[in-house]
């Protein structure tokens, strides 16, 4: 099992995972809230829906920026960024997304399998050999 060199790398992975999950939740919720508000002719609820949509866009942009530096410790591929690289044949998805599966695994299991090299990595800092 592979480990990371620094605590800041682990924090970056967790932050990107939270942003990715919030984007996946906020975008549909904002759309449904706004549609319901329009159908009910409720301006306050429409403003809430618009605010949630803006929050989804901001979390998406933040996730794009931070995800480029969240790399697998073995193959050095950004596992939480959208890449068009070939996935490993055993790479599994959650709701059709490799990135969402990695993000949920980081948040709930504290480990993840890289969808590109299929190696398992633990969210722990590597001990120095001195």
C-alpha positions as semicolon CSV with decimal commas, in nm:
position;residue;x (nm);y (nm);z (nm)
1;X;0,000;0,000;0,000
2;X;0,141;0,336;-0,102
3;X;0,161;0,637;0,127
4;X;0,211;1,009;0,084
5;X;0,512;1,228;0,161
6;X;0,338;1,508;0,348
7;X;0,028;1,594;0,546
8;X;-0,051;1,881;0,308
9;X;-0,093;1,633;0,021
10;X;-0,345;1,436;0,224
11;X;-0,534;1,756;0,311
12;X;-0,540;1,850;-0,058
13;X;-0,688;1,509;-0,148
14;X;-0,957;1,544;0,120
15;X;-1,042;1,903;0,019
16;X;-1,076;1,805;-0,348
17;X;-1,289;1,505;-0,248
18;X;-1,524;1,726;-0,047
19;X;-1,549;1,976;-0,334
20;X;-1,621;1,699;-0,586
21;X;-1,893;1,547;-0,368
22;X;-2,049;1,886;-0,297
23;X;-2,053;1,963;-0,670
24;X;-2,228;1,632;-0,740
25;X;-2,489;1,709;-0,475
26;X;-2,536;2,083;-0,527
27;X;-2,586;2,088;-0,904
28;X;-2,894;1,860;-0,919
29;X;-3,032;2,002;-0,594
30;X;-3,000;2,359;-0,724
31;X;-3,175;2,266;-1,049
32;X;-3,461;2,092;-0,872
33;X;-3,501;2,376;-0,622
34;X;-3,508;2,638;-0,896
35;X;-3,758;2,443;-1,108
36;X;-3,983;2,389;-0,806
37;X;-3,959;2,760;-0,718
38;X;-4,056;2,862;-1,070
39;X;-4,352;2,623;-1,072
40;X;-4,468;2,750;-0,730
41;X;-4,392;3,116;-0,819
42;X;-4,177;3,156;-0,506
43;X;-3,907;3,422;-0,551
44;X;-3,726;3,353;-0,223
45;X;-3,691;2,985;-0,306
46;X;-3,575;3,078;-0,657
47;X;-3,301;3,292;-0,503
48;X;-3,199;2,996;-0,288
49;X;-3,182;2,778;-0,599
50;X;-2,972;3,037;-0,781
51;X;-2,742;3,067;-0,480
52;X;-2,697;2,690;-0,470
53;X;-2,619;2,695;-0,843
54;X;-2,353;2,961;-0,788
55;X;-2,208;2,755;-0,502
56;X;-2,197;2,451;-0,734
57;X;-2,009;2,652;-0,998
58;X;-1,762;2,784;-0,740
59;X;-1,700;2,436;-0,601
60;X;-1,646;2,305;-0,955
61;X;-1,388;2,573;-1,034
62;X;-1,212;2,521;-0,700
63;X;-1,212;2,146;-0,757
64;X;-1,057;2,188;-1,105
65;X;-0,781;2,407;-0,966
66;X;-0,692;2,184;-0,672
67;X;-0,742;1,848;-0,844
68;X;-0,450;1,896;-1,082
69;X;-0,209;1,864;-0,789
70;X;-0,377;1,564;-0,623
71;X;-0,169;1,290;-0,783
72;X;-0,136;0,917;-0,728
73;X;0,189;0,848;-0,538
74;X;0,283;0,568;-0,780
75;X;0,186;0,671;-1,134
76;X;0,168;1,049;-1,064
77;X;-0,161;1,087;-1,253
78;X;-0,413;1,333;-1,106
79;X;-0,679;1,089;-0,985
80;X;-0,944;1,352;-0,904
81;X;-0,908;1,553;-1,226
82;X;-1,092;1,467;-1,545
83;X;-0,834;1,309;-1,772
84;X;-0,895;1,124;-2,095
85;X;-0,626;0,868;-2,014
86;X;-0,701;0,498;-2,038
87;X;-0,830;0,353;-1,712
88;X;-0,709;0,024;-1,570
89;X;-0,923;-0,272;-1,675
90;X;-1,021;-0,339;-1,311
91;X;-1,108;0,025;-1,234
92;X;-1,456;0,044;-1,085
93;X;-1,705;0,331;-1,094
94;X;-1,973;0,477;-0,869
95;X;-2,273;0,621;-1,054
96;X;-2,065;0,606;-1,374
97;X;-1,776;0,812;-1,237
98;X;-1,427;0,694;-1,150
99;X;-1,350;1,024;-0,976
100;X;-1,658;1,007;-0,754
101;X;-1,564;0,657;-0,642
102;X;-1,213;0,774;-0,552
103;X;-1,348;1,079;-0,367
104;X;-1,595;0,877;-0,161
105;X;-1,329;0,618;-0,085
106;X;-1,094;0,890;0,039
107;X;-1,361;1,043;0,262
108;X;-1,508;0,725;0,407
109;X;-1,232;0,460;0,393
110;X;-0,922;0,679;0,410
111;X;-0,775;0,478;0,121
112;X;-0,832;0,468;-0,255
113;X;-0,752;0,261;-0,562
114;X;-0,606;0,464;-0,845
115;X;-0,827;0,421;-1,155
116;X;-0,519;0,447;-1,379
117;X;-0,268;0,207;-1,219
118;X;-0,511;0,024;-0,986
119;X;-0,274;0,047;-0,689
120;X;-0,410;0,104;-0,341
121;X;-0,295;0,413;-0,150
122;X;-0,351;0,495;0,215
123;X;-0,416;0,847;0,338
124;X;-0,120;0,833;0,576
125;X;0,217;1,003;0,580
126;X;0,518;0,790;0,496
127;X;0,769;0,751;0,779
128;X;1,123;0,863;0,713
129;X;1,391;0,592;0,709
130;X;1,645;0,776;0,920
